[in-house]
């Protein structure tokens, strides 16, 4: 089952997530080491990052029409579609979490004028 499942959706609706918060979230996730985190925590972070990456991608990428932006949009879509299922190894879920965090950092860094997105 790909992330996020309905029971893993983060409760963040109605909150403005600014660029600084997104960058801190990405940095916090990238600081997590595999032996110091449980699978449940990885799954929760994956669900949160999945939502944030989707929102920042919609806010940042959907207005530009050049080839580079379409390429990044394709990359985001593939990343979001490639979430490991429940039966996947812990390392696969951990690696996906890091991939999502790197993409969030990339999207948030390219959106300083946006101010943030409403979640």
N, C-alpha and C positions, 0 to 999 in steps of 0.2 A: 504494500500500500504506500503510495507516494506521500511525501509531506506536503503541506500539513493536512492531517486528517481532521475531520470536524471537531473532534474532542481535543485537538492540540492547537486550535486557533488561539492566538494570544488575545487577551482582553485589552486592546489598546484603541478601540474606536473612539473618535471624537478628540483625540489628542494630536497636537501639532508636533511633528518630529522634525526638528531643525537639522541643518547640516552638521553642526557640532555634535549633537546627540547621536546622529547616525555614525559619524566617524568614531566617537567614543565606543559605541556598541560594537563596531567592527574591530576596533583595537582590543577591546575586552575579550572578544571571541578568539581573536588570533593569539592572545596570550594564554589561552587554555591549552594545557598539555594532556595528552591522551590518558596517561595513568592517573590523573588527578580529577577525572570527571566520570560520571556514570552515563550509561546509555540513555537513561531517562532525561538527564540534563542536556545531552547532545540533541535528542529528539525535540526537546522544548526550544532550544536555541535555533535548530533548523526551522521549526515552524515560525518563530519570530522573524528570522532573517528572510525566509521565503516571502513573507508579507511585505517587509520593508524593501527588499530588492524589487519586488513587483511594483510597489508604489513609487519608488524613486525612478524606476525605469519608465513608468508611465508619465511621470512629471517631467523628466529630463529628455527622453528619447522620442516621444511621440510628436514633437513639434518640428523636428529637423528632418530634412528630406535628402541629405547627402549620403553618399555611399558609405562613408565611415560610420555614420550614425545607424544606418541600416545594418551594418555588420555587427555593431555592438548590440543592437536590438536582437538580432539573430542569436548572438552569443548568450544574452540574458534568457531568451526563450528556451534555448537548449539546456542551460543550467537549471532553470526551474523545472523543466520536464524530466531531468535526469535524476531526480531525487531517489535515493536508494529505498527499497521497501523494508518492511519490518524484519524480514528474514535476512537482511544483508549483514555482513560483518560489521562490527563496531567501528573498525578502521575506515570502512567505506562511508559510514554516516559521519564520522569525525572529519574525514577529508572533504566531504560535501559541505559540512559546516564551515570549514576554512575557505572553500571556494566561494560560498555565498558571502562570507565576510569580506573577502577581497573584492568581489563585485560590488558590494554595498559601498565600500570605501571608494572604489573607482567612480561610481555613479554620484555619490555625495560630493566628491571632490570636484566634479565637473558641473556642479549646480550651486555655486556660491551666491549667485544672484537670485536664485529661487527662494531662499530663506528657509524653506522646509516644505513638508507635505503633510496634509491632514490624514491621519490614520483612522 
